Amino acid sequence: MNKEVKIKNLPFVNFKIRAPRVKLIDENRQVLGEFDTHTALRIARERGFDLVEVGPDSTPPICRLMNFGRYVYEKKRQERESRKHQHQAKIREIHLSLKISEHDFQVKQTKVKEFLTDGDRVKIKLRLRGRELLHADLGMKVVEKVITNLAEIGKPESPAKQEEQTIYVTLIPQKRSK
């Protein structure tokens, strides 16, 4: 399960540096001065490092002597670490019906509460079948009951809507104050 981490905006290295002159910083972060690019490359090769453009926007561009392979490795590690602490919010769905019993309603509500506390969005759908379409207002009441019971944990993204035979609303988790 080895996922390759992509690094965005890698700097120019060695012969890919296009500027005629560069400001050179050595491996100990000491400023060596301004050199033409070929001389800077020669100095980098003599010391066993790569010439990496770290400040392309300045005039002349700032280049540093460093081990580029190690730099890329460190960047990948940083990317991986930052992804570990991210939570991808998923959209979960809960299906209700107009003739839902009280116990089933409580079970579904508990599940919605669980999803919201995990930080996921929850889409609540109530499907009207046959003659239930005549009583869409009762379906809206069931959906509104879920919204009011979970008001302290989640809030509706937009008001409940009816689209043909389905009444739906998306709940998003409330921001918790610490």
KASUL-V181763 format. One record per pair of residues at least 12 apart in sequence whose ideal C-beta (glycine too) atoms are under 7 Angstrom apart, sorted by the first residue. I is the first residue (numbers start at 0). J is the second residue. D is the distance in Angstrom with one decimal. If there is no record, write none. Layout:
# KASUL-V181763
{{I/J/D} {I/J/D}}
This chain:
# KASUL-V181763
{{4/75/4.6} {4/78/4.7} {4/79/5.6} {6/71/6.6} {6/74/4.9} {6/75/6.2} {6/78/6.4} {10/51/5.4} {10/52/4.8} {10/53/6.1} {11/52/4.3} {12/49/5.5} {12/50/6.9} {12/51/5.4} {12/67/5.2} {13/40/6.2} {13/49/5.7} {13/50/5.4} {16/36/5.7} {16/50/6.5} {16/52/5.2} {16/62/6.6} {18/36/6.2} {18/59/5.9} {18/60/4.7} {19/35/6.2} {19/36/6.2} {20/33/5.9} {20/34/6.9} {20/35/5.3} {20/36/6.8} {20/59/4.5} {21/34/6.3} {21/36/5.7} {21/39/5.3} {21/59/5.4} {21/60/5.4} {21/62/4.3} {22/59/5.4} {22/61/4.9} {22/62/6.9} {23/39/5.1} {23/42/6.9} {23/62/5.8} {24/61/6.5} {24/63/4.5} {25/64/5.2} {26/46/7.0} {26/48/6.0} {26/64/4.9} {26/65/6.4} {33/59/6.2} {39/62/6.0} {43/64/5.2} {46/64/6.0} {48/64/4.1} {48/65/5.8} {48/66/6.1} {49/65/6.3} {49/66/6.6} {49/67/4.0} {50/62/5.2} {50/64/6.5} {51/63/5.4} {51/65/5.4} {51/67/5.7} {51/70/6.8} {86/118/5.3} {88/118/5.8} {88/119/5.6} {88/120/5.9} {89/119/4.8} {90/120/4.7} {90/122/5.7} {91/114/4.6} {91/119/5.2} {91/121/5.0} {92/122/4.8} {92/124/6.3} {93/107/5.4} {93/110/6.3} {93/111/5.6} {93/121/6.2} {93/123/5.2} {94/124/5.2} {94/126/6.8} {95/107/6.3} {95/123/6.5} {95/124/7.0} {95/125/4.5} {95/141/6.1} {96/125/6.7} {96/126/6.5} {97/125/6.8} {97/127/6.3} {97/131/4.9} {97/134/6.9} {97/137/6.0} {97/138/5.2} {97/141/6.6} {99/141/6.8} {108/145/6.1} {108/148/6.0} {108/149/6.9} {111/123/6.9} {111/145/6.7} {111/149/6.2} {111/170/6.9} {112/149/6.1} {112/152/5.8} {115/149/6.8} {115/152/4.7} {115/153/4.3} {115/170/6.4} {115/172/4.8} {116/152/6.5} {118/172/5.5} {120/169/5.8} {120/170/6.8} {120/171/5.3} {121/153/6.9} {121/170/4.7} {122/167/6.2} {122/169/4.9} {123/142/6.1} {123/145/5.9} {123/167/6.5} {123/168/5.4} {123/170/6.7} {124/165/5.7} {124/167/4.7} {125/138/5.0} {125/141/6.0} {125/142/5.6} {125/165/7.0} {125/166/4.4} {126/164/6.1} {126/165/5.5} {127/164/5.0} {132/164/6.4} {135/161/5.8} {135/166/6.9} {138/166/4.8} {139/159/6.1} {139/166/6.1} {142/159/4.9} {142/166/5.5} {142/168/5.7} {143/159/6.7} {146/168/6.6} {149/170/6.6} {152/172/6.9} {152/173/6.0} {153/170/3.9} {153/171/6.1} {153/172/5.5} {153/173/5.9} {154/170/6.8} {154/171/6.3} {154/173/5.8} {155/168/5.2} {155/169/7.0} {155/170/5.9} {156/169/4.4} {156/171/5.2}}
